[in-house]
């Protein structure tokens, strides 16, 4: 049985989301990935000094 091959566009999309997530986490914010919605990849949550 042949293994399914992921399209190049899907690989690039996952790498770009991962790249953005890294900077968001380094800034102390949080991210939620949106799995099955075309047009949105991440939801970014920011916080102020009181949480």
Biopython code that builds the backbone (N, CA, C, O; Angstrom):
import numpy as np
from Bio.PDB.StructureBuilder import StructureBuilder

atoms = [
    (1, "UNK", "N", (0.841, -1.178, 0.000)),
    (1, "UNK", "CA", (0.000, 0.000, 0.000)),
    (1, "UNK", "C", (0.889, 1.245, 0.000)),
    (1, "UNK", "O", (1.791, 1.377, 0.827)),
    (2, "UNK", "N", (0.627, 2.134, -0.918)),
    (2, "UNK", "CA", (1.446, 3.342, -1.073)),
    (2, "UNK", "C", (1.098, 4.360, 0.005)),
    (2, "UNK", "O", (-0.069, 4.548, 0.348)),
    (3, "UNK", "N", (2.121, 5.009, 0.528)),
    (3, "UNK", "CA", (1.938, 6.037, 1.535)),
    (3, "UNK", "C", (1.475, 7.335, 0.873)),
    (3, "UNK", "O", (1.973, 7.698, -0.193)),
    (4, "UNK", "N", (0.527, 8.034, 1.498)),
    (4, "UNK", "CA", (0.049, 9.299, 0.955)),
    (4, "UNK", "C", (1.147, 10.345, 1.036)),
    (4, "UNK", "O", (1.905, 10.390, 2.005)),
    (5, "UNK", "N", (1.228, 11.181, 0.017)),
    (5, "UNK", "CA", (2.232, 12.234, -0.027)),
    (5, "UNK", "C", (1.560, 13.581, 0.211)),
    (5, "UNK", "O", (0.568, 13.916, -0.436)),
    (6, "UNK", "N", (2.110, 14.343, 1.142)),
    (6, "UNK", "CA", (1.550, 15.663, 1.444)),
    (6, "UNK", "C", (1.954, 16.659, 0.361)),
    (6, "UNK", "O", (3.104, 16.662, -0.078)),
    (7, "UNK", "N", (1.023, 17.500, -0.070)),
    (7, "UNK", "CA", (1.372, 18.530, -1.061)),
    (7, "UNK", "C", (2.366, 19.529, -0.476)),
    (7, "UNK", "O", (2.372, 19.787, 0.728)),
    (8, "UNK", "N", (3.183, 20.069, -1.323)),
    (8, "UNK", "CA", (4.210, 21.034, -0.917)),
    (8, "UNK", "C", (3.589, 22.238, -0.209)),
    (8, "UNK", "O", (4.165, 22.761, 0.745)),
    (9, "UNK", "N", (2.421, 22.680, -0.670)),
    (9, "UNK", "CA", (1.751, 23.834, -0.070)),
    (9, "UNK", "C", (1.374, 23.569, 1.386)),
    (9, "UNK", "O", (1.443, 24.479, 2.213)),
    (10, "UNK", "N", (0.979, 22.350, 1.712)),
    (10, "UNK", "CA", (0.621, 22.018, 3.099)),
    (10, "UNK", "C", (1.855, 22.013, 3.995)),
    (10, "UNK", "O", (1.793, 22.439, 5.149)),
    (11, "UNK", "N", (2.957, 21.539, 3.470)),
    (11, "UNK", "CA", (4.202, 21.527, 4.244)),
    (11, "UNK", "C", (4.661, 22.950, 4.520)),
    (11, "UNK", "O", (5.055, 23.266, 5.642)),
    (12, "UNK", "N", (4.615, 23.813, 3.508)),
    (12, "UNK", "CA", (5.019, 25.215, 3.678)),
    (12, "UNK", "C", (4.087, 25.921, 4.662)),
    (12, "UNK", "O", (4.549, 26.723, 5.473)),
    (13, "UNK", "N", (2.793, 25.638, 4.607)),
    (13, "UNK", "CA", (1.843, 26.257, 5.535)),
    (13, "UNK", "C", (2.144, 25.848, 6.971)),
    (13, "UNK", "O", (2.105, 26.692, 7.867)),
    (14, "UNK", "N", (2.442, 24.573, 7.210)),
    (14, "UNK", "CA", (2.766, 24.122, 8.568)),
    (14, "UNK", "C", (4.065, 24.741, 9.070)),
    (14, "UNK", "O", (4.165, 25.105, 10.241)),
    (15, "UNK", "N", (5.045, 24.862, 8.208)),
    (15, "UNK", "CA", (6.311, 25.487, 8.599)),
    (15, "UNK", "C", (6.126, 26.964, 8.938)),
    (15, "UNK", "O", (6.735, 27.465, 9.883)),
    (16, "UNK", "N", (5.292, 27.657, 8.176)),
    (16, "UNK", "CA", (5.092, 29.085, 8.440)),
    (16, "UNK", "C", (4.328, 29.306, 9.743)),
    (16, "UNK", "O", (4.629, 30.244, 10.481)),
    (17, "UNK", "N", (3.348, 28.458, 10.034)),
    (17, "UNK", "CA", (2.622, 28.568, 11.301)),
    (17, "UNK", "C", (3.574, 28.309, 12.458)),
    (17, "UNK", "O", (3.532, 29.013, 13.467)),
    (18, "UNK", "N", (4.419, 27.319, 12.321)),
    (18, "UNK", "CA", (5.401, 26.994, 13.354)),
    (18, "UNK", "C", (6.360, 28.171, 13.574)),
    (18, "UNK", "O", (6.721, 28.466, 14.713)),
    (19, "UNK", "N", (6.765, 28.831, 12.518)),
    (19, "UNK", "CA", (7.678, 29.978, 12.603)),
    (19, "UNK", "C", (7.029, 31.119, 13.402)),
    (19, "UNK", "O", (7.665, 31.716, 14.270)),
    (20, "UNK", "N", (5.771, 31.409, 13.104)),
    (20, "UNK", "CA", (5.069, 32.475, 13.815)),
    (20, "UNK", "C", (4.860, 32.099, 15.276)),
    (20, "UNK", "O", (5.018, 32.937, 16.164)),
    (21, "UNK", "N", (4.501, 30.824, 15.530)),
    (21, "UNK", "CA", (4.290, 30.366, 16.901)),
    (21, "UNK", "C", (5.527, 30.578, 17.761)),
    (21, "UNK", "O", (5.412, 30.955, 18.927)),
    (22, "UNK", "N", (6.683, 30.346, 17.211)),
    (22, "UNK", "CA", (7.930, 30.498, 17.966)),
    (22, "UNK", "C", (8.071, 31.921, 18.498)),
    (22, "UNK", "O", (8.386, 32.115, 19.673)),
    (23, "UNK", "N", (7.841, 32.917, 17.645)),
    (23, "UNK", "CA", (7.971, 34.308, 18.070)),
    (23, "UNK", "C", (6.878, 34.702, 19.061)),
    (23, "UNK", "O", (7.125, 35.480, 19.983)),
    (24, "UNK", "N", (5.698, 34.181, 18.879)),
    (24, "UNK", "CA", (4.605, 34.477, 19.800)),
    (24, "UNK", "C", (4.945, 33.945, 21.192)),
    (24, "UNK", "O", (4.760, 34.652, 22.183)),
    (25, "UNK", "N", (5.440, 32.710, 21.277)),
    (25, "UNK", "CA", (5.784, 32.115, 22.573)),
    (25, "UNK", "C", (6.953, 32.837, 23.225)),
    (25, "UNK", "O", (6.978, 32.988, 24.446)),
    (26, "UNK", "N", (7.921, 33.286, 22.435)),
    (26, "UNK", "CA", (9.056, 34.020, 22.987)),
    (26, "UNK", "C", (8.630, 35.368, 23.575)),
    (26, "UNK", "O", (9.282, 35.880, 24.485)),
    (27, "UNK", "N", (7.550, 35.938, 23.063)),
    (27, "UNK", "CA", (7.037, 37.206, 23.587)),
    (27, "UNK", "C", (6.142, 37.011, 24.798)),
    (27, "UNK", "O", (5.732, 37.991, 25.420)),
    (28, "UNK", "N", (5.831, 35.776, 25.148)),
    (28, "UNK", "CA", (5.015, 35.513, 26.318)),
    (28, "UNK", "C", (3.526, 35.456, 26.054)),
    (28, "UNK", "O", (2.733, 35.494, 26.996)),
    (29, "UNK", "N", (3.130, 35.365, 24.812)),
    (29, "UNK", "CA", (1.723, 35.264, 24.460)),
    (29, "UNK", "C", (1.375, 33.806, 24.190)),
    (29, "UNK", "O", (2.232, 32.928, 24.289)),
    (30, "UNK", "N", (0.127, 33.554, 23.854)),
    (30, "UNK", "CA", (-0.269, 32.183, 23.536)),
    (30, "UNK", "C", (-0.976, 32.141, 22.187)),
    (30, "UNK", "O", (-1.471, 33.152, 21.688)),
    (31, "UNK", "N", (-1.008, 30.941, 21.613)),
    (31, "UNK", "CA", (-1.552, 30.738, 20.272)),
    (31, "UNK", "C", (-2.428, 29.497, 20.285)),
    (31, "UNK", "O", (-2.135, 28.516, 20.968)),
    (32, "UNK", "N", (-3.494, 29.559, 19.527)),
    (32, "UNK", "CA", (-4.320, 28.379, 19.309)),
    (32, "UNK", "C", (-4.402, 28.141, 17.804)),
    (32, "UNK", "O", (-4.788, 29.032, 17.047)),
    (33, "UNK", "N", (-4.038, 26.935, 17.378)),
    (33, "UNK", "CA", (-4.130, 26.595, 15.961)),
    (33, "UNK", "C", (-5.575, 26.276, 15.598)),
    (33, "UNK", "O", (-6.287, 25.606, 16.345)),
    (34, "UNK", "N", (-5.988, 26.765, 14.445)),
    (34, "UNK", "CA", (-7.319, 26.465, 13.924)),
    (34, "UNK", "C", (-7.142, 25.357, 12.900)),
    (34, "UNK", "O", (-6.451, 25.545, 11.899)),
    (35, "UNK", "N", (-7.759, 24.201, 13.137)),
    (35, "UNK", "CA", (-7.511, 23.030, 12.301)),
    (35, "UNK", "C", (-8.258, 23.046, 10.976)),
    (35, "UNK", "O", (-7.640, 22.889, 9.923)),
    (36, "UNK", "N", (-9.559, 23.231, 11.005)),
    (36, "UNK", "CA", (-10.343, 23.009, 9.794)),
    (36, "UNK", "C", (-11.106, 24.236, 9.359)),
    (36, "UNK", "O", (-12.308, 24.165, 9.101)),
    (37, "UNK", "N", (-10.421, 25.364, 9.274)),
    (37, "UNK", "CA", (-11.055, 26.588, 8.823)),
    (37, "UNK", "C", (-10.147, 27.230, 7.780)),
    (37, "UNK", "O", (-9.022, 27.623, 8.090)),
    (38, "UNK", "N", (-10.619, 27.334, 6.576)),
    (38, "UNK", "CA", (-9.821, 27.953, 5.532)),
    (38, "UNK", "C", (-9.858, 29.461, 5.702)),
    (38, "UNK", "O", (-10.930, 30.056, 5.807)),
    (39, "UNK", "N", (-8.693, 30.071, 5.729)),
    (39, "UNK", "CA", (-8.586, 31.505, 5.899)),
    (39, "UNK", "C", (-7.971, 31.905, 7.229)),
    (39, "UNK", "O", (-7.332, 32.952, 7.323)),
    (40, "UNK", "N", (-8.154, 31.083, 8.263)),
    (40, "UNK", "CA", (-7.563, 31.350, 9.567)),
    (40, "UNK", "C", (-6.643, 30.204, 9.932)),
    (40, "UNK", "O", (-7.019, 29.036, 9.824)),
    (41, "UNK", "N", (-5.430, 30.541, 10.368)),
    (41, "UNK", "CA", (-4.469, 29.517, 10.774)),
    (41, "UNK", "C", (-4.204, 29.539, 12.268)),
    (41, "UNK", "O", (-4.002, 28.494, 12.887)),
    (42, "UNK", "N", (-4.207, 30.746, 12.852)),
    (42, "UNK", "CA", (-3.886, 30.908, 14.270)),
    (42, "UNK", "C", (-4.819, 31.915, 14.915)),
    (42, "UNK", "O", (-5.340, 32.819, 14.262)),
    (43, "UNK", "N", (-5.016, 31.738, 16.204)),
    (43, "UNK", "CA", (-5.662, 32.756, 17.031)),
    (43, "UNK", "C", (-4.626, 33.153, 18.078)),
    (43, "UNK", "O", (-4.133, 32.306, 18.823)),
    (44, "UNK", "N", (-4.301, 34.432, 18.133)),
    (44, "UNK", "CA", (-3.277, 34.952, 19.025)),
    (44, "UNK", "C", (-3.939, 35.581, 20.246)),
    (44, "UNK", "O", (-4.851, 36.398, 20.114)),
    (45, "UNK", "N", (-3.479, 35.197, 21.429)),
    (45, "UNK", "CA", (-3.976, 35.755, 22.681)),
    (45, "UNK", "C", (-2.865, 36.555, 23.333)),
    (45, "UNK", "O", (-1.786, 36.031, 23.609)),
    (46, "UNK", "N", (-3.138, 37.832, 23.577)),
    (46, "UNK", "CA", (-2.158, 38.689, 24.247)),
    (46, "UNK", "C", (-2.618, 38.953, 25.673)),
    (46, "UNK", "O", (-3.796, 38.801, 25.996)),
    (47, "UNK", "N", (-1.683, 39.345, 26.513)),
    (47, "UNK", "CA", (-1.973, 39.579, 27.918)),
    (47, "UNK", "C", (-1.309, 40.875, 28.362)),
    (47, "UNK", "O", (-0.263, 41.256, 27.836)),
    (48, "UNK", "N", (-1.916, 41.547, 29.327)),
    (48, "UNK", "CA", (-1.270, 42.707, 29.925)),
    (48, "UNK", "C", (-0.658, 42.295, 31.257)),
    (48, "UNK", "O", (-0.727, 41.124, 31.631)),
    (49, "UNK", "N", (-0.065, 43.233, 31.972)),
    (49, "UNK", "CA", (0.704, 42.912, 33.179)),
    (49, "UNK", "C", (-0.143, 42.317, 34.313)),
    (49, "UNK", "O", (0.420, 41.750, 35.249)),
    (50, "UNK", "N", (-1.467, 42.428, 34.260)),
    (50, "UNK", "CA", (-2.324, 41.824, 35.275)),
    (50, "UNK", "C", (-2.789, 40.415, 34.882)),
    (50, "UNK", "O", (-3.498, 39.761, 35.647)),
    (51, "UNK", "N", (-2.395, 39.956, 33.708)),
    (51, "UNK", "CA", (-2.754, 38.603, 33.277)),
    (51, "UNK", "C", (-3.856, 38.610, 32.300)),
    (51, "UNK", "O", (-4.278, 37.550, 31.838)),
]
sb = StructureBuilder()
sb.init_structure("model")
sb.init_model(0)
sb.init_chain("A")
sb.init_seg("    ")
for serial, (resi, resn, name, xyz) in enumerate(atoms, 1):
    if name == "N":
        sb.init_residue(resn, " ", resi, " ")
    sb.init_atom(name, np.array(xyz, "f"), 0.0, 1.0, " ", f" {name:<3s}", serial, name[0])
structure = sb.get_structure()
